[in-house]
Amino acid sequence: MVKHLWAPWRMSYLQCKDEQCDDCIFCVAEKGDEDKERLILHRGRLAFVMMNKFPYTNGHLLIAPYRHIADISDIEDQEMLEMHQLLKLFQGVLERYCKPQGYNIGMNIGPVAGAGIADHLHLHLVPRWAGDTNFMTVFAEVRVIPQHLQETYCLLSQCFVELQKENSE
């Protein structure tokens, strides 16, 4: 029998009712001064990378276009290209930061597919390790994230800067 862990504070995030969100958490084009609070690691021309505030594992990243679109059929080719370029770049950042043994990469399109925020298309980049589903998940259906989000943010930001510097040399 599945037990429930109630997390009512998460609903304000999903419905964008917390103090950092006026509407959609992915509608950040005009909010560059809030990047650290919103866990935005990088802003590209058409898309950006942010940390998941409620991660599946440590280092769970989200990549989204700036445009507020819900369906993949509405995305422009250049937006999709940039999202995938950021996916490749930040997979390299995760390799440097936490050396995962694998990844889950994908999109949940629509609420029935598991999209917590169905109105703004986004891509998940989730690092994985052998044994990362431990007894807490199996018996209690609880995930343990071993590092504070702000600490992870600082480390990922530093790894990104180092990687960019190496690539420009």
C-alpha positions in Angstrom: 0.0 0.0 0.0 1.4 3.4 -1.0 1.7 5.9 1.8 1.5 9.6 1.2 4.0 12.2 2.3 2.1 15.5 2.4 4.0 18.5 1.1 1.4 21.3 0.9 4.2 23.9 0.5 4.9 22.4 -3.0 1.5 23.4 -4.3 2.3 27.2 -4.1 5.3 26.4 -6.3 3.3 24.5 -8.8 0.6 27.1 -8.9 3.1 29.9 -8.8 1.9 31.4 -5.6 5.1 31.8 -3.7 6.9 35.1 -3.2 9.3 34.6 -6.1 6.7 33.9 -8.7 4.2 36.2 -10.3 2.8 33.6 -12.7 4.8 30.8 -14.4 8.1 29.8 -12.8 9.6 29.4 -16.3 8.5 32.9 -17.5 11.8 34.6 -16.4 12.8 36.6 -19.5 12.5 40.0 -17.7 13.6 38.8 -14.3 17.4 38.6 -14.6 18.1 40.1 -11.2 16.4 37.1 -9.5 18.5 34.4 -11.0 20.2 33.1 -7.8 16.9 33.0 -5.9 15.2 31.3 -8.9 18.2 28.9 -9.2 18.8 29.9 -12.8 22.3 28.7 -13.8 22.5 30.0 -17.3 20.6 32.3 -19.7 20.9 31.7 -23.4 19.4 33.7 -26.2 16.2 31.6 -26.5 16.4 29.2 -23.6 17.8 28.9 -20.1 18.8 26.3 -17.5 17.6 26.3 -13.9 17.8 23.8 -11.0 14.6 22.0 -10.0 13.4 23.4 -6.7 12.0 19.9 -5.8 14.6 17.6 -7.4 14.3 13.9 -8.1 18.0 13.7 -7.3 20.8 16.1 -6.5 21.7 18.1 -9.6 18.2 17.7 -11.3 18.1 20.5 -13.9 15.4 22.0 -16.1 15.9 23.5 -19.5 13.1 25.7 -21.0 12.5 28.2 -23.7 11.7 31.7 -22.7 8.5 31.6 -24.7 5.5 30.4 -22.8 4.5 27.4 -24.9 2.9 24.1 -23.7 3.3 21.8 -26.7 6.4 20.6 -28.5 4.6 21.2 -31.8 4.7 25.0 -31.0 8.4 25.2 -30.4 10.6 27.0 -33.0 13.6 25.0 -34.5 16.1 27.5 -33.0 14.6 27.2 -29.6 14.8 23.4 -29.7 18.3 23.5 -31.0 19.4 25.8 -28.2 17.6 23.7 -25.6 19.5 20.6 -26.8 22.8 22.6 -26.9 22.2 23.5 -23.3 21.4 19.9 -22.5 24.8 18.8 -23.9 26.6 21.7 -22.2 25.1 21.0 -18.8 25.5 17.3 -19.0 29.2 18.2 -19.1 28.7 20.4 -16.1 27.1 17.5 -14.2 29.9 15.2 -15.3 32.4 17.5 -13.7 30.3 18.3 -10.6 28.9 14.9 -9.5 30.1 12.3 -11.9 26.8 10.4 -12.4 26.7 6.9 -13.8 23.8 7.7 -16.1 21.0 10.2 -16.8 17.2 10.5 -17.2 16.5 13.0 -19.9 13.0 13.9 -21.0 9.8 16.0 -21.2 6.5 15.4 -19.5 3.9 17.0 -21.8 0.5 17.4 -20.3 -0.7 16.8 -16.7 -1.5 13.1 -17.3 2.1 12.6 -18.5 3.3 13.8 -15.1 3.9 17.5 -16.0 3.7 19.5 -12.7 3.8 22.6 -14.8 2.1 21.7 -18.0 1.7 25.2 -19.5 5.4 25.8 -20.1 7.4 23.2 -22.0 10.6 22.1 -20.2 13.2 19.4 -20.4 14.5 17.4 -17.4 18.2 16.5 -17.0 18.4 14.1 -14.1 21.8 12.6 -13.0 21.6 9.0 -11.8 23.8 6.6 -9.8 23.6 2.9 -9.1 21.7 2.5 -5.9 20.2 6.0 -5.8 16.9 4.3 -5.1 17.5 3.3 -1.6 15.4 2.0 1.3 13.9 5.5 1.9 12.4 5.5 -1.6 11.5 1.8 -1.6 9.9 1.6 1.8 8.7 5.1 2.6 8.5 6.6 -0.9 10.7 9.5 0.3 13.7 11.0 -1.6 16.7 12.2 0.4 18.6 15.0 -1.2 22.0 15.2 0.4 23.0 18.8 -0.3 21.2 22.1 0.2 20.0 23.6 -3.1 22.0 26.9 -2.7 25.2 24.9 -2.1 24.5 22.8 -5.2 23.7 26.0 -7.1 27.1 27.6 -6.2 29.0 24.4 -7.1 27.2 24.0 -10.5 27.7 27.7 -11.3 31.4 27.4 -10.6 31.7 24.2 -12.7 29.9 26.0 -15.6 32.3 28.9 -15.4 35.3 26.6 -15.4 33.9 24.6 -18.4 33.2 27.8 -20.4 36.7 29.1 -19.7 38.3 25.8 -20.9 36.1 25.7 -24.0 37.1 29.3 -24.9 40.9 28.6 -24.7 
